[in-house]
Amino acid sequence: MSGAHTQLGKIQRVGLGKGGYDDAMFGVSFTLGGDGWGVQDFWGTWASYSPGAKYTQDDWMDGHVKSYFRLMDIMKFAKVSDISELEGIPVEVMFKNSALQSWRVLTEVL
């Protein structure tokens, strides 16, 4: 599909750990999907800070903090207290030119 469109689905899987590029990152991974479709989303940054990197240690720490604040917001919207309780939560997923743009918890149906 081209252009912008939305799909309704659920959080099928959520995890905390390694992921992203070559599993060299650490953060929160989501599998979102519905009938005949699925997409993954990952929020995180490099698993460990490298002094020779082109980013600062503060940038590295800030990346992790932002991921966890996003997770706390999703959990608040979904009205859950544990990350594992997010599985099965209904979501609206927005795509543009077949690429994931954003998604949100469908608070209207909770």
N, C-alpha and C positions, 0 to 999 in steps of 0.2 A: 504494500500500500504506500502511496505517496501522499504528501501533505500531512496535515495535522489530524489526529483522531484520538479517541479515547477508548479504552477497554475496561470493562468491569471484571474483577476477579477477586482473588484472595491471596493473602500471604501464605504461600505453600510451605516455605521453609525459612528459618532465620537461624543465624549462627554467629558466634563471636570467636574470632581466631584468625589464622592465617588466610590470606586470599590475595586478590588483586594480581598484579604483574608477577608472574613466576612464584606465587605464594610468598613473595618477599615483603608483603605488607601485612599489617594487623588491623583488624577493624570488624565491622558488622556487615554480614552478607545476607541478602534477601533473595529469595526466589518468589516471584510474583507470577500468577497465571490464572487462566480460566479455560473454558472449552476450546481446545485446539491452539492455544498459544501460551507462551511463557517467556519470561525475561528475568535477568539477574541484575541486582544493584549492589554495589559495594561502597561502604563509607569507611575510609581509614587512610592510613599513610604508612610509610616505611616502618617495618617492625622494629628496627633499631636505628639509632642515629649514627651517622658516620661523620667524624670531624672533617673529612675532606669533601663533604657534600656541598652543593651549590645553594643549600638552604641552611638557615641557622638552627641551633637546637631549640630556640624559642618557637620558630616556625613549625618544627617537628612536633613539639609538645602541643602547640595550638591546633594542629591538624587532628590530633587524637582527642583533644577536649571538644572540638566542634562536632566530631562524630558522636561522642557520647551525649552531648546536649541534644543533637538531632534524635538520637535513640530515646532519650527521656521524653521528648515532645511526642514522638510516635506512641510511646507507651501510655502517656497521659491521654492522648486523643482516643486510643483504643480501650482505655479504662482497664489496663492490666498492670500487675505489679512485678511480673517476671517475664523476661525475654521470651521464654518458651511459650507463654500464653498468647503471643502474637500470631502463631500459626492458626490459620483459619479465619483471621480477621478480614472483612471485606475491604477492598481498595478500588480506587479509580486510578488508572494508569494512563498517562498522556504520552503520546508518541508524535514525533515529527519526522517525516521521511523515513519511517520504519525504525527510528532510533528512540530509545527511552529518553524522555525529556524530564519527567517528574512523576510523582505519584503521591497519593494521599489516602489516609484512612477514611472510609465512608462513615463519618460520625452520625450521619442522618439515620442510619439503620441499626446503630448499636443501642 
